[in-house]
Amino acid sequence: MALLTGYAPPGTPGEGGLLMVFGDVLPWSLLALPVVGALYAWLVPAQQGDALTQLVRGYHARGQWPSPAEQGRILAATGVAYSAGLMVGRDSAFTLVGQLGTSLLRRAAQLDAVEVRTLTLAGAAAALGTVLHAPLAAAVLIVEVLYRRFEFEFEVLMPCVLAAVAGSAVYGLAFGFEPLLSVPDVQVPSLAQVPAFALVALVITGAGWVLLQTVRAIPRI
């Protein structure tokens, strides 16, 4: 997409990118972005949700995840949308790779339901750990995101930790071990700046609350 439009999506400093990117954009070529967005919406089933939602739903449904064909279609749509610069995170694509790999391994080897669920969660932990450059945090997230309250799936914690650390190690050997976000020269705000920071926090919190209520109200309407 960068070759067609002259637009490069913002990237993280830890991976050689810039948080904000401005370049020479061809206005007529930006018409391709809505087309890519429509293609993504058509290929990704709305009732299944994103990759993380599929992961949680499939785990509680005793391993009833989408078929490899559906996972491959969603993965292709996610890759195209992300390459075009749309607001589609890499975590979805990496998590889908983990799910698809487990589905293919299940067909090649005789794995029971418990092993399939464990490997699927481990693959998701490796994916998130690689994307976020935080393997241990990703492993803990996977074992606690399955439940609404303070519950953990302790049986899969160690496989998730091992998979996340291994995935991050392989990625680091190839691309480096820099933090995802590097903010140099961070200064502690002075006392006179505290009211301004507090006001910004209140405004952002209020905007988030309004957005949350809007998202809840629109489906009911």
Secondary structure per residue as TSV (DSSP state, phi and psi in degrees):
chain	resnum	aa	ss	phi	psi
A	1	M	-	360.0	-33.3
A	2	A	H	-62.5	-34.2
A	3	L	H	-70.5	-30.9
A	4	L	H	-83.5	-39.7
A	5	T	H	-109.9	-14.9
A	6	G	S	76.2	12.0
A	7	Y	-	-107.2	130.9
A	8	A	-	-115.2	123.3
A	9	P	-	-61.5	148.1
A	10	P	-	-59.2	143.4
A	11	G	-	-126.3	167.1
A	12	T	-	-86.0	145.2
A	13	P	G	-60.4	-33.0
A	14	G	G	-67.6	-11.2
A	15	E	G	-119.4	24.6
A	16	G	T	79.1	14.9
A	17	G	-	-106.3	179.9
A	18	L	-	-118.5	141.5
A	19	L	S	-64.7	-34.3
A	20	M	S	-126.0	133.0
A	21	V	-	-128.1	128.1
A	22	F	-	-128.6	130.3
A	23	G	-	-147.6	-171.6
A	24	D	-	-81.7	109.0
A	25	V	-	-107.7	132.9
A	26	L	-	-84.2	113.9
A	27	P	G	-58.1	-42.3
A	28	W	G	-65.4	-30.6
A	29	S	G	-74.0	-18.3
A	30	L	G	-68.5	-12.1
A	31	L	G	-64.8	-16.0
A	32	A	H	-72.4	-22.9
A	33	L	H	-64.7	-46.7
A	34	P	H	-60.7	-33.9
A	35	V	H	-64.6	-43.6
A	36	V	H	-64.3	-39.7
A	37	G	H	-63.0	-41.3
A	38	A	H	-65.9	-38.6
A	39	L	H	-63.8	-41.1
A	40	Y	H	-63.5	-44.4
A	41	A	H	-65.1	-30.1
A	42	W	H	-76.7	-35.7
A	43	L	H	-82.0	-27.2
A	44	V	S	-95.8	116.3
A	45	P	-	-64.1	127.9
A	46	A	G	-68.8	-32.5
A	47	Q	G	-71.3	-19.5
A	48	Q	G	-88.6	-20.4
A	49	G	-	77.4	-171.8
A	50	D	S	-76.8	-176.9
A	51	A	H	-64.8	-40.0
A	52	L	H	-69.2	-37.9
A	53	T	H	-63.9	-42.1
A	54	Q	H	-61.4	-37.3
A	55	L	H	-63.2	-48.0
A	56	V	H	-67.5	-44.4
A	57	R	H	-64.5	-42.2
A	58	G	H	-67.2	-33.5
A	59	Y	H	-65.5	-43.5
A	60	H	H	-75.6	-16.3
A	61	A	T	-94.0	23.1
A	62	R	T	60.4	43.9
A	63	G	S	83.3	19.7
A	64	Q	-	-86.6	71.7
A	65	W	-	-89.1	166.4
A	66	P	-	-58.1	157.9
A	67	S	-	-68.4	159.6
A	68	P	H	-56.2	-33.7
A	69	A	H	-64.7	-44.4
A	70	E	H	-66.6	-40.5
A	71	Q	H	-62.8	-40.5
A	72	G	H	-64.5	-38.6
A	73	R	H	-65.7	-43.5
A	74	I	H	-65.9	-38.0
A	75	L	H	-64.4	-42.8
A	76	A	H	-63.8	-42.4
A	77	A	H	-64.2	-40.0
A	78	T	H	-66.2	-40.9
A	79	G	H	-63.5	-41.1
A	80	V	H	-66.7	-43.2
A	81	A	H	-65.6	-41.1
A	82	Y	H	-67.8	-40.3
A	83	S	H	-64.3	-28.2
A	84	A	T	-80.3	-8.4
A	85	G	T	93.0	11.7
A	86	L	-	-74.2	165.7
A	87	M	S	-77.9	64.1
A	88	V	-	-122.9	116.9
A	89	G	-	-73.9	156.0
A	90	R	H	-70.9	-18.7
A	91	D	H	-61.1	-35.6
A	92	S	H	-64.2	-46.3
A	93	A	H	-65.2	-43.7
A	94	F	H	-66.6	-39.7
A	95	T	H	-64.2	-39.2
A	96	L	H	-65.4	-34.5
A	97	V	H	-61.8	-42.3
A	98	G	H	-62.7	-43.3
A	99	Q	H	-65.3	-42.6
A	100	L	H	-66.5	-39.5
A	101	G	H	-61.4	-40.8
A	102	T	H	-66.5	-39.9
A	103	S	H	-62.0	-41.6
A	104	L	H	-69.6	-37.5
A	105	L	H	-66.0	-33.6
A	106	R	H	-64.1	-35.2
A	107	R	H	-74.0	-31.5
A	108	A	H	-83.2	-33.1
A	109	A	S	-119.6	158.7
A	110	Q	-	-88.7	90.3
A	111	L	-	-105.9	138.7
A	112	D	-	-82.8	178.7
A	113	A	H	-64.3	-38.0
A	114	V	H	-65.8	-42.1
A	115	E	H	-65.8	-38.9
A	116	V	H	-64.3	-44.5
A	117	R	H	-65.3	-39.7
A	118	T	H	-65.9	-45.7
A	119	L	H	-66.2	-34.1
A	120	T	H	-65.7	-44.1
A	121	L	H	-65.9	-38.8
A	122	A	H	-63.8	-40.1
A	123	G	H	-63.6	-38.7
A	124	A	H	-66.4	-38.7
A	125	A	H	-64.2	-41.9
A	126	A	H	-63.5	-37.9
A	127	A	H	-65.7	-49.8
A	128	L	H	-67.9	-37.0
A	129	G	H	-62.4	-37.0
A	130	T	H	-71.0	-41.3
A	131	V	H	-68.5	-43.4
A	132	L	H	-89.3	-6.9
A	133	H	T	58.1	33.3
A	134	A	-	-143.2	80.7
A	135	P	H	-65.0	-43.6
A	136	L	H	-67.4	-40.6
A	137	A	H	-63.7	-38.9
A	138	A	H	-65.4	-39.9
A	139	A	H	-63.9	-43.2
A	140	V	H	-66.4	-38.2
A	141	L	H	-60.9	-43.0
A	142	I	H	-64.3	-40.1
A	143	V	H	-78.8	-15.8
A	144	E	H	-108.8	-13.4
A	145	V	T	-76.6	-9.7
A	146	L	T	-72.4	-17.6
A	147	Y	S	-129.1	156.6
A	148	R	S	-81.2	-30.1
A	149	R	S	-104.2	-170.9
A	150	F	S	-79.4	71.9
A	151	E	-	-125.6	149.4
A	152	F	-	-129.4	148.2
A	153	E	-	-94.9	83.7
A	154	F	G	-64.5	-26.0
A	155	E	G	-64.8	-27.4
A	156	V	G	-105.7	4.9
A	157	L	H	-64.0	-49.1
A	158	M	H	-66.0	-43.5
A	159	P	H	-59.4	-36.6
A	160	C	H	-67.8	-40.4
A	161	V	H	-63.6	-47.1
A	162	L	H	-63.2	-42.9
A	163	A	H	-66.9	-41.8
A	164	A	H	-65.3	-43.2
A	165	V	H	-65.7	-42.5
A	166	A	H	-64.7	-44.0
A	167	G	H	-62.4	-42.5
A	168	S	H	-67.3	-34.8
A	169	A	H	-65.8	-44.2
A	170	V	H	-64.0	-42.9
A	171	Y	H	-64.4	-40.9
A	172	G	H	-66.0	-37.5
A	173	L	H	-63.7	-31.1
A	174	A	H	-87.1	-37.1
A	175	F	H	-123.8	-1.8
A	176	G	-	101.8	161.8
A	177	F	-	-109.4	28.6
A	178	E	-	-69.3	149.9
A	179	P	-	-61.3	155.1
A	180	L	S	-64.7	-44.3
A	181	L	S	-120.6	117.1
A	182	S	-	-112.0	116.2
A	183	V	-	-116.8	97.9
A	184	P	-	-77.2	156.3
A	185	D	S	55.0	51.6
A	186	V	-	-79.2	122.4
A	187	Q	-	-105.2	143.1
A	188	V	-	-72.2	129.2
A	189	P	-	-65.1	148.7
A	190	S	-	-77.8	168.6
A	191	L	G	-63.7	-32.3
A	192	A	G	-69.6	-20.5
A	193	Q	G	-88.8	-9.6
A	194	V	H	-59.9	-46.7
A	195	P	H	-58.6	-38.4
A	196	A	H	-66.0	-42.8
A	197	F	H	-64.6	-38.3
A	198	A	H	-64.9	-39.0
A	199	L	H	-64.3	-42.5
A	200	V	H	-61.2	-41.5
A	201	A	H	-63.2	-40.8
A	202	L	H	-66.2	-41.4
A	203	V	H	-65.0	-44.4
A	204	I	H	-65.2	-40.9
A	205	T	H	-63.3	-42.9
A	206	G	H	-63.6	-41.3
A	207	A	H	-64.8	-39.0
A	208	G	H	-64.6	-38.8
A	209	W	H	-65.6	-42.4
A	210	V	H	-62.8	-42.7
A	211	L	H	-63.0	-41.6
A	212	L	H	-62.8	-44.7
A	213	Q	H	-65.1	-34.4
A	214	T	H	-66.6	-43.4
A	215	V	H	-63.2	-34.7
A	216	R	H	-73.6	-33.0
A	217	A	H	-81.2	-35.0
A	218	I	H	-61.1	-45.3
A	219	P	H	-61.8	-34.1
A	220	R	H	-68.1	-34.8
A	221	I	-	-71.3	360.0
